[in-house]
């Protein structure tokens, strides 16, 4: 059973003309990757990923559409799952056994960072939404496949996390971490009035060197050590976080939450996220943060 394709709006029925009302296909010809403009777009995205671990496409989705998506997200927050805890920076186990030896390595690895946000899950997003129409559109998948330079790419089939929206209110943050995979795909729907910026240290580590000293400097002086790109609503982003430490800064005083959608793809046609994580996620309380 295909768990993400909409029954009432199959992706194959969305014409290029209709999609051009959502995505600016004149500026970003992702439906014409066999011509020169399409090839140049793919090449530029690959180059940006290689050079700075991120490729950012501002105004990818049209402003009126983005505004509508943000309004839809805010209407769904009452059913969103609310995470409020902390997170570790490294997803993989320490292979040197230095977890409690008093070294800089162990000190950096043991730091835990606050992690607070609401997450709207795939099955909670309406089938007829513009966001889902974009996610399901085959030319988008092919564009992403070419940028990531993989032989095949498929929509995740996870009913919970294939397509999600993260909503961050005042004080919310996504703490410093690495990703266990390459190629995170996001679309900015709404920015907070203050704070909530995405920041990262491009390729701060590699397969042979964890660069704990550099990570320590980043934690202590992010204003100096981190790159903080401007991500306006409508920006579509590729990001390689396996070797690039990153976070979302705490949201400051704001009249509106920060909202970002995350698109999940995989080289396997039957990808699901781990059931243990899904079970944990479903135990989180639902709704926006309670304000005293």
N, C-alpha and C positions, 0 to 999 in steps of 0.2 A: 504493500500500500504506500502510495506517495503521500507523505504527511505534510507537504508544504504547498503543493499546487492547489490553487483555488478552484473550487467546484463551480463558482458563479462567475469567475473571470479568468479563464485559462490564459496562460502567458502567451501562447501562440496566436491568440486573437487580438493582441495589442499591435496595431499597425505602427509603422515608422512615423506616419503623420501624427498619430495620437501620442506616441512617445515623445515626439518633438515638442509637444505642449508641456511635458514634464521635464525632460532633459534638454539642454541647449545643444542640439546635435549639429548646429552650424559651427559652434565654437569647438565642440568635442565630437568629431565624426566617428563615434564608436561603432556605428552601423556600416561604415565604409572602410574597414581596416585593410582592404586590398589595394586602396589607392594611396597616393603619396601622402596626403594629409593624415590619413589614418595611421600609416606606417611611421610618420614623424611623431605622432602623438604617443604611440607605443614606445618608440625609441627614447623619447624624452622622459617618460615615466620610468623606464628601466634605468636610464642614466641617473635620475634623481634618487632612485632607490639604492643604487650602487654607491653613489657619492655621499648621501646624507641619511640613508635608511628611511626616507619618506618621499612620496610623490603626492603633491597636493593640487587639486583641480578646483580653483574657486569658481563660484557661479555655475557649477555643474548642473544643479537643479534650479529651475527658475524660481524667482523670489516668491511669487504668489503661491506656488505649489509648496514651497518650504514653510511658508506661514500657515497654510492649511494643515500640513503634517504636524507642526508644533502644536497647533490647537487640538488636533486629534490625540496627540500624546498626552497633553494635559487632561483631556477628558477621560483617559484610561488609567490615570495614576491611582485611583481608588482601588484598583485590582492589582496594581504592581506589587512585586515582592520587595520588601525593604531590608537591605543589608546594613548593619551597623556593628562593626567590629574592627579588627585589624588584619593585616596581611603580612606575610613574609616576602622578602624581596626576591629570593631565589626559589624557583620551582623545583630544581633538581637537587639531589642529595650531594652533600660535600664529599668529594672523593678522596680527600686527604686526611679525613678523620680529625679535623682541628676544631670541632664544634665547641669545645669548652677549654681550650688550652691557653686562653688569655691573649692570644695574638690579635693583630689588627684584622686578620682574615675572619676569625671567629666573631669578633666584635661587630664587623660589618654584616655578617650573615645573620646574626642574632637580632638585629634591629627589626622591630615590627612597626608598621606604619598604619595610621588610621585609614579606614575604608568604609565610606558611607554613601549610599545612593539608593534610588528605587530602580527596579528593572521590570519593564513591560516585556512579557514573554511572547514568543512566536504565536502561540495559539490564541493569545489575547488580542492580537492585531487583526482588524477586520480583513476578510478576504478581498473586499472590493477597494481597499485603500490604495492610494497612489504609491505609497511606500512599497507595498507588496508587489504592485505592478512593475515597478522598477527592478526590484530584486529578482523577479521571475523572468524578466525579459532576456531571451537567449543571447542577443548581441552583447549585453553587459557581461554575461558569463564568459563569452569568447574574448572580449576585451581584457578582462581580468586575467584570463588564462594566458594570453599573449604577453601581458605585462609581467606576470610572475614567471613566464618562460617554462611552463610545465606542459607535459604531453596531453594531459586531459584534466578537466576540472568539472566538478558537479556541485549543484546546490546541496548543502547539508540537508539531511532528511529529518533532523531533530525537531519534534513538535514544540520543544521548549526554547531552544537556543539558535535555531537556524536564522531567524531574524528577530532582533530585539531592539529595545530602546532604553537607554540609561538616562534617568532624570535626576539631576542633582540640585538640591535646594541649598540655602544659606548654611555654611558649615560643612557641606558634603564634600567629599574628595575621593579620588581613586589613588591610593598610596603607591609609592615607588615600587616598581616590579619589572621583571623581565617576562616575556611571553614564551610559552613552550613551543611556539610555532612561528613560521614566517608568513607574512602577508595578511595582516589584519586590515579589514576593509571597513571604513566608517563614513558616515554622512552626517555633517553637523546640521541640526534642525533649528537650534536656538541657542544663543549665547546668554550668559548671565550678565547683569549690569556691571558687576565687578567680580574679579577672581574667576576661578574655573578654567584658567588657561591650561592647555596641554603643553607640557615641557618634557624635554628628553635630552639624553647625552648620546649622540650618534656613535654607534659602534664603540662604546666605551670598553668593551671586552671582546675577546675572540676565543676560538676553540683552545688556544694554548695558554692564554693569560686572562685570569679573572680581573686583574687590575683593581684589587681591593683598595689601594691607596687612592686611585682616581674616583672610585665609587664613594669612598669616605669623604673626599673633598666635595663631591656633588651633594651628598646629604647635608653637609655643613654650610655650603655656600651655593645654593642652586641659582641665585641671581647672577652669579659669576660663571658657574660651570655649565649651566643648562642652556639649550636652545629653546626658544619660546616662539614658535611660529604663530602668525595671525591666521586664525581659522574662523572665517565668517560663516554665518548660516548659508547653506547651499554648497559648501566645500566638500568634495569627495576625496578621500585620502587613502592611499596605500601606506602601510607602515610595517617595517620589519623590526619587531621588538625582541627578538631572541638575543641579540647582542647589544641592544640599545635600551638602557635603563630609562624608564619613563613614568610619568604620573599625570594626574589632573590636579592642579592646585586647588586648595579649598575655595569654595564659592564664598564671595563676600556678600555685603548687603545688596539685595537684589529684589526687584519686583517680579521677576520671572525666573524659572529654573533653567539651568543648562540642560539641553537635550541633544543626545547623539544617538544615531542608529548604528548598529553593528550588523554587517552582512557576513554570513558564514558559508564558506565553500570548502570543498575537500577534493583530493585526487581520487578518493574512493566514492563510488556511486551510492553507497549505503551507509554514509557516515551518521553516527549518533554520538552525542556527548555522553560521558560516563554516567550511568544510572545513579551511582553513589553521590555525585555532585547534584544531579537533578533532585534526588530525595532530600538533600540538605537544603537546596534552594526552595523547595516547596514548603519547608517548615518555617521559613522566614515569615514574619508578619506582613500583612498587606496594607497598602495605603501610604500616603505621604507622611513625613515626620510629624510628630505631635509637638505643637508649639505651646509652651507654657504661657 
